[in-house]
Amino acid sequence: MINQVWSAILLCLILLAAGRCLAVADDGNVATRYSLGSSLGITYDPSADVDFILLSAAALYDYEAIWHHRAPDPLRFKVEGHVGSTTGTHMSTVASANILALYFLDHFTSAHLRPYLEAGIGIIYTDFQVEGQGLRVNFNPQAGVGMEMDWSDGAPWFSALRLHHVSNGGLHHDNRGINSVVLQVGRFF
């Protein structure tokens, strides 16, 4: 468990450094923001017995600052990393890196809540395999809904609910996927 904690700290530092390297000079774009959080995943397919908890670090960029083409104002580009473990009697390491498009639903924004949709893909390593999984390094597409919550003068909190998929995309003849629902909670700083 100590190695996982150090791995989480190292991943957070790497992501924050990478985020600062990717940042582009501010030319009217939305400011880059960083966050830390945690995710709790509950599998539902192939079974409900592989649950996990992850520490998360992310950077949220103005979409146009990264991709250099016109995009809707509420669109953002998110880079995130996770490291953690499965829960239960046999704990196994889980680590992932993801990129997502995040779209704020500004029509539904209130004084304290700002909802959004997000979807993207990443790479995930699991120190375990379900029967027929094939590989330990897999693709990790996901999509979800979330909300920023700003109740004070400090940095806002966020929460998201995602559908989370793990599979190798046919790179191996065994390609049994793992499907989960993930609750993510964190805070920007």
N, C-alpha and C positions, 0 to 999 in steps of 0.2 A: 504494500500500500504506500510506503514511503516513496518508492520509485515513481508511482503514479502521481503523487503530489508534486514531486520535482519535475516530472514531465509536464504536468499542467502549468506550472509556473514558467518553465522554459517555453512552452507553446505560446502562452500569453505574451511573453516578451518578444518572441519572434514575430507574432502577428502585429503587435504594435509597431515594431521597427519596420516591418514590411509596409504597413499602412502609411507610415510617414514617408517612405521612399516613393510610394505610388502617388502621393498627394501632388496635385498640380497647383501652380500659382493661382490664387483666388482672383478670378476675373468676373465677379458677379455671381459665381456659382454658390450653391449652398455649402456651408462649412462642413468639413469632415468631422464626424463624431465617432467616438470609441465606446465600447461597452464591455462589461464583464457580466457573466450570468451562469446559470446552471440549467441543465435539461434533464428531465425524467422521461424515459421511454418505456412503453409497455407494448410488447409484441402481441399481435392477434393472429398472425399467420406465419409460419406453419403451426405454431402453438402459442399459448400464453405463458410460457415458462422461461423466456429470455428477456428479462427487464434490465435496464441500465440507467446509470446516473453519470452525467458528464459535466465538467467545468467548461465554460465557453468564453471566448474572446472574439470580438468582432470590430470591424471598421465599416462605417456607413458613409459612402461618398455620393456626391451629386453625380448622377449618371453621365451627364455631358462632360464632366471633368475627366472621366476615365476613358470614355469611348469617343469623344470628340466629334459628335454629331448631334443634331437637334433631337431632343427628347421632351416628353411632357414634363412640366414643372414638378409634379409629385413623384416622379420616378427616381429611385436611388439604386446604387449598386452596392451590394453587401459582400464582404469577404469575412469568413469566420472560420474558426478552428475549435475543435472539441477534443477533450481527452478525459477518460474516466474508466469505468468498469461496469461489468454486469453485476447484478446483485444476486443474493442467494448464497448457497453453500459453496459453489465453485465460481470464484470471481475471476473474470477474464478481462484483459485490457481491450479498450475500444478507443480509437483515435480517428478523427476525420478532419478534412479541410474542404470547405464549400464556397461556392460563389452563388449569389442569388440576386434576382431583380426584385426590388421592393417597391410597391406602388401605394402611396398614401391615398386613402379615400377621403379627400378633403371635404367632399359634400356632406359627410357624416361627422365631421370634426366638431367637438364642443370645446368649452373653455378648458377642460381638464383631460379630455380623451381624444386621441387621434388614431383611428383604425387604419389598418393596412392589409394588403395581400402580398404574399411573397412566394416565389418559386425559384428553384435552381437545382444545381447538381454539384456533386463533389466526389471525392475519393475517401473511402473508409477502410480502416484496418480493424479486423476483429480477431482477437486471440483465440477464438473458438469457431467452430463450424457446425451448422445444423446438417442433418443427414441430406446429402445431395447438393450441398452448397458449392463445392468445387474449389473455391479460392478463399484466401483470407483477406486479400486486397480486392475491393469491389467498387462499383459505382454506387452513388448514394443520391438519387433524385429525391426531392422533397418539395412539398407545397403546403401552404398554410395561411392562416389568418392571424393577425396580431393587433396589438393596441399599445400605443405609448400613453403613459399616465403621468400627468404633471400636476401634482397637488400642492407643490410648495415652490419656493424660490430656488431650490436646488435643481440638480440634474433630473430629468425624467426617468421613470421606471418603464419597463416594457414587459409584456407577456405575449406569448404566441402559442398556438396549437397547430401542430404540423402532422401531415401524413408523411411517413419516412420509409423509404424502400432501400433494400440492400440486395444487389445482384451483380453478377459479372458481365451482364449484357451479351452472353453467348460466347465469351472468350474462352470458356472451358465447357466441355460437353456436359458436366454437371453444373446446373445453374438454378438450384432451388433458392428462391428469394426469401427474404425476411421482411415482413411488413409490420410497422409499429405506428403507434400514436405517440407523439412527443409533446410534452408541455415544457416550454422554455420561459424562464423568468430572469430578469436582470436589470441592470441600471447603466445608463450612459454617464460618462464623466468628461 
